[in-house]
Amino acid sequence: MEDELKNIDSIILHWRESSLQNYATMQNLIKTKEYSWALFIGHLVVEKLIKALYVKKLHQHPVFKHDLLWLIRKIDIEMPSNYDEWLDEVTTFNINARYDDYKQSFQKRCTPEFSKEWIDKIEILRQWLIKQL
């Protein structure tokens, strides 16, 4: 493989630890009812675990992309069928929370019920990804 890594375990650990830090931040944002930002950080939690898995499976640094479904497909790993839809939706949280023209409508969408549903799905994805590592 091109640019094969030699320090794979430390790179995987970096992505896992960074994801764990983001997970704690997400939990704090939920407590303060900053739901749109919690979902944005939830995207990062999942993205970083996918990137850890990317390094584990492909022995390469992950590409600079935030599209979760695209990243997981590059790894070519079997996953439950509904996860592709979930990853596709969670990817939108990255864009919707960051850019002003999307922020306001996204914040309105992030009711406590909507946010709980997606935080729960992010947690399921997180646990599944951790098991893959």
DRENVORO-142610 format. One record per residue: x, y, z of N, C-alpha, C in turn; residue number from 1. Coordinates in steps of 0.001 Angstrom, whole numbers. Atoms other than C-alpha are relative to their C-alpha. Layout:
BEGIN
NODE      nx      ny      nz     cax     cay     caz      cx      cy      cz   n
NODE       X       Y       Z       X       Y       Z       X       Y       Z NUM
...
***
This chain:
BEGIN
NODE      nx      ny      nz     cax     cay     caz      cx      cy      cz   n
NODE     833   -1187       0       0       0       0     874    1245       0   1
NODE    -707   -1272      71    1103    3518    -733     -15     676    1370   2
NODE    -121    -717   -1276    2366    5451    2304    -462    -837    1196   3
NODE     404     854   -1105    1866    2499    4625     597     514    1305   4
NODE    -399    -542   -1291    2079    3506    8275     734   -1041     829   5
NODE    -730     894    -890    4452    2058   10799    -483     105    1444   6
NODE     451    -223   -1381    2939    3495   14000   -1530     -12      89   7
NODE    1448     116     116    -608    2326   13443    -688      87    1361   8
NODE     666      18   -1310   -1462    1683   17101     -77    1388     625   9
NODE      31   -1340    -597    -519    5191   18200    -935     936    -770  10
NODE     915    -827     799   -2475    6771   15349   -1448    -363     330  11
NODE    1345     442    -387   -5541    4684   16187    -341     547    1378  12
NODE     216    -525   -1351   -5157    5685   19839    -307    1504     -33  13
NODE     252   -1442     143   -5000    9353   18830   -1451     257    -413  14
NODE    1373    -197     477   -8301    9106   16911   -1010    -402    1070  15
NODE     920     460   -1062   -9975    7158   19734     -71     991    1145  16
NODE     -26    -958   -1110   -8862    9585   22432    -664    1317    -383  17
NODE     617   -1227     475   -9907   12571   20363   -1524    -164     -70  18
NODE    1432     293      45  -13312   10960   19800    -586       4    1414  19
NODE     466      45   -1385  -13654   10334   23538    -110    1404     598  20
NODE      73   -1395    -459  -12879   13994   24303   -1225     692    -597  21
NODE    1171    -588     648  -15498   15046   21772   -1294    -565     583  22
NODE    1178     618    -611  -17950   12603   23331    -356     696    1312  23
NODE     238    -714   -1262  -17536   14312   26711    -570    1396    -277  24
NODE     512   -1324     390  -18093   17687   25038   -1448    -105    -455  25
NODE    1372     205     458  -21222   16371   23335    -938    -163    1192  26
NODE     824     212   -1186  -22578   15201   26684    -246    1315     754  27
NODE     150   -1291    -671  -21947   18625   28213    -937     922    -777  28
NODE     883    -829     820  -23682   20354   25312   -1459    -449     118  29
NODE    1357     510    -200  -26720   18117   25776    -550     538    1326  30
NODE     436    -495   -1313  -26887   19114   29459    -399    1475     -48  31
NODE     305   -1429     104  -26901   22783   28470   -1026     291   -1101  32
NODE    1035     -96    1037  -29497   22110   25740     480     721   -1262  33
NODE    -579    -515    1248  -27167   23239   22955     -22   -1134   -1015  34
NODE     195    1214     784  -28584   20537   20746     667      25   -1372  35
NODE    -607     -14    1337  -27372   21689   17342    1514    -207      93  36
NODE   -1444     188    -167  -23798   21902   18610     321   -1403     506  37
NODE    -199    1376    -466  -24149   18573   20421     -11    -968   -1185  38
NODE      60     872    1182  -25146   16947   17129    1203     214    -912  39
NODE   -1219    -272     768  -22273   18670   15339    1181    -765     604  40
NODE   -1096     715    -667  -19845   17292   17911    -221   -1506     -96  41
NODE     299    1421     187  -21615   13933   17658     515    -513   -1332  42
NODE    -572     349    1302  -20626   13914   14003    1499    -245     144  43
NODE   -1449     158    -188  -16998   14380   15064     330   -1274     773  44
NODE    -201    1229    -772  -17288   11553   17607      27   -1202    -942  45
NODE     106    1126     941  -18343    9151   14858    1104      73   -1050  46
NODE   -1022    -161    1043  -15989   10569   12228    1372    -472     482  47
NODE   -1328     355    -503  -12920   10113   14422     132   -1500     243  48
NODE     -50    1456    -150  -13813    6514   15230      78    -690   -1357  49
NODE    -108     546    1354  -14328    5806   11541    1433     173    -510  50
NODE   -1376    -233     453  -10922    7342   10867     981    -920     715  51
NODE    -827     992    -702   -9380    5108   13544    -126   -1354    -682  52
NODE     238    1269     693  -10959    2133   11809     634      13   -1392  53
NODE    -635    -185    1310   -9733    3463    8447    1497    -323     111  54
NODE   -1426     256    -211   -6160    3424    9787     235   -1474     298  55
NODE    -157    1411    -362   -6608     -37   11285    -129    -914   -1217  56
NODE     274     895    1127   -8022   -1593    8128     890     258   -1219  57
NODE    -712    -337    1238   -6140     267    5384    1479     329     202  58
NODE   -1390    -338    -320   -2857    1095    7160     457    1277    -695  59
NODE    -286   -1298     611   -3048    4616    5756    -675    1086     824  60
NODE     691   -1130    -606   -3861    8036    7074   -1332     189    -718  61
NODE    1289    -237     657   -7518    8821    6446      37    1254    -862  62
NODE      89   -1152     891   -8402   11226    3703    -702    1151     726  63
NODE     612   -1184    -591   -9503   14772    4535   -1419     158    -528  64
NODE    1408     -32     372  -13212   14146    4169    -820    -129    1267  65
NODE     883      75   -1160  -16120   14496    6561   -1253    -812    -280  66
NODE    1158     786     398  -18647   12361    4683     134   -1399     599  67
NODE    -140    1240    -760  -19157    9467    7074    -290   -1245    -832  68
NODE     338    1156     830  -20807    7129    4599    1097    -277   -1025  69
NODE   -1098     155     957  -18086    7735    2020    1210    -637     682  70
NODE   -1155     533    -728  -15382    7048    4631    -187   -1474     351  71
NODE     223    1391    -402  -16963    3832    5890      -3    -923   -1212  72
NODE     -24     822    1217  -17409    2573    2337    1423    -224    -499  73
NODE   -1412     183     374  -13685    3120    1687     629   -1131     800  74
NODE    -526    1059    -865  -12997     744    4561    -517   -1365    -448  75
NODE     619    1229     489  -15308   -1854    2999    -263    -971    1143  76
NODE     347     813   -1163  -16724   -3176    6238   -1508    -246       0  77
NODE    1421     309     -85  -20051   -4910    6729    -581     691    1218  78
NODE     677    -655   -1114  -22491   -3003    8868   -1502    -205    -152  79
NODE    1456     114     101  -26181   -3169    9698    -548     955   -1058  80
NODE     486    -745    1162  -28245   -1895    6778    -481    1407     336  81
NODE     490   -1338    -329  -29799    1069    8602    1125     983     321  82
NODE   -1112    -892    -358  -26369    2455    9535     390     917   -1150  83
NODE    -360    -883    1114  -25778    3799    6040    -892    1238     -27  84
NODE     912   -1152     -74  -28870    6011    6364     369     912    1167  85
NODE    -367    -780   -1178  -27801    7093    9834    1266     813    -268  86
NODE   -1253    -699     287  -24278    7971    8694    -222    1151    -974  87
NODE     315   -1043     964  -25672    9938    5794    -650    1202     703  88
NODE     674   -1085    -735  -27925   11963    8129     961     695     963  89
NODE    -934    -601    -961  -25232   12499   10785    1009     886    -726  90
NODE    -900    -848     791  -22958   13879    8058    -593    1392    -197  91
NODE     622   -1314     202  -25482   16670    7508     151     892    1225  92
NODE    -155    -808   -1208  -25000   17786   11120    1285     814     -58  93
NODE   -1261    -714     160  -21463   18796   10207    -210    1293    -777  94
NODE     229   -1160     858  -22645   21183    7519   -1016     945     631  95
NODE    1094    -819    -503  -25853   22393    9130     356     814    1236  96
NODE    -365    -735   -1210  -24248   23441   12410    1105    1016    -249  97
NODE   -1173    -839     236  -21245   25160   10838    -264    1249    -812  98
NODE     138   -1082     957  -22522   27409    8106   -1253     826     281  99
NODE    1061    -909    -420  -24636   30452    8876   -1293    -165    -783 100
NODE    1221     108     784  -27072   29954    6008    -815   -1255     340 101
NODE     714    1203    -416  -27996   26515    7422    -322       6    1494 102
NODE      76      73   -1460  -27611   27180   11153   -1384     235     575 103
NODE    1278    -360    -599  -30918   28839   11904   -1059   -1078    -224 104
NODE    1003    1043     250  -33089   26215   10217     383   -1295     723 105
NODE    -439    1198    -713  -30986   23434   11750    -307     124    1490 106
NODE     291    -199   -1421  -31340   24926   15233   -1481    -205     295 107
NODE    1445     199    -180  -35132   24974   14818    -359   -1487     -87 108
NODE     239    1437     176  -35027   21344   13724     443    -808    1220 109
NODE    -606     718   -1121  -33021   20353   16802    -822     132    1279 110
NODE     842      54   -1197  -35889   19945   19220     595   -1028     963 111
NODE    -488    1035    -929  -35228   17907   22356    -282   -1422    -503 112
NODE     363    1341     488  -37038   14931   20748     884    -423   -1187 113
NODE    -855     280    1157  -35157   15115   17426    1429    -260     454 114
NODE   -1385     117    -466  -31865   15587   19229     226   -1286     768 115
NODE    -140    1245    -752  -32442   12681   21616      48   -1195    -945 116
NODE       6    1100     973  -33281   10394   18701    1369    -150    -657 117
NODE   -1262      68     720  -30050   11290   16902    1195    -197     922 118
NODE   -1069     275    -968  -27860   11335   20001       5   -1491     317 119
NODE      91    1451    -243  -29125    7802   20699     601    -787   -1167 120
NODE    -562     683    1167  -28248    6754   17137    1513     194     -82 121
NODE   -1452    -253     -34  -24820    8378   17427     648    -926    1024 122
NODE    -543     897   -1027  -24281    6367   20619      44   -1447    -508 123
NODE       0    1359     569  -25255    3133   18837    1142    -141   -1007 124
NODE   -1099      27     971  -22856    3950   15988    1346      -8     719 125
NODE   -1255     -91    -763  -20132    4857   18484     366   -1349     610 126
NODE    -269    1302    -621  -20468    1567   20366     362   -1051   -1056 127
NODE    -296     961    1084  -20493    -425   17112    1414     218    -527 128
NODE   -1347    -302     523  -17372    1355   15840    1079    -403     998 129
NODE    -978     398   -1024  -15549     810   19137     207   -1516     -32 130
NODE    -122    1468      84  -16294   -2926   18849     803    -438   -1216 131
NODE    -751     319    1218  -14809   -2910   15332    1496     233     188 132
NODE   -1417    -322    -218  -11569   -1469   16648     652   -1058     880 133
***
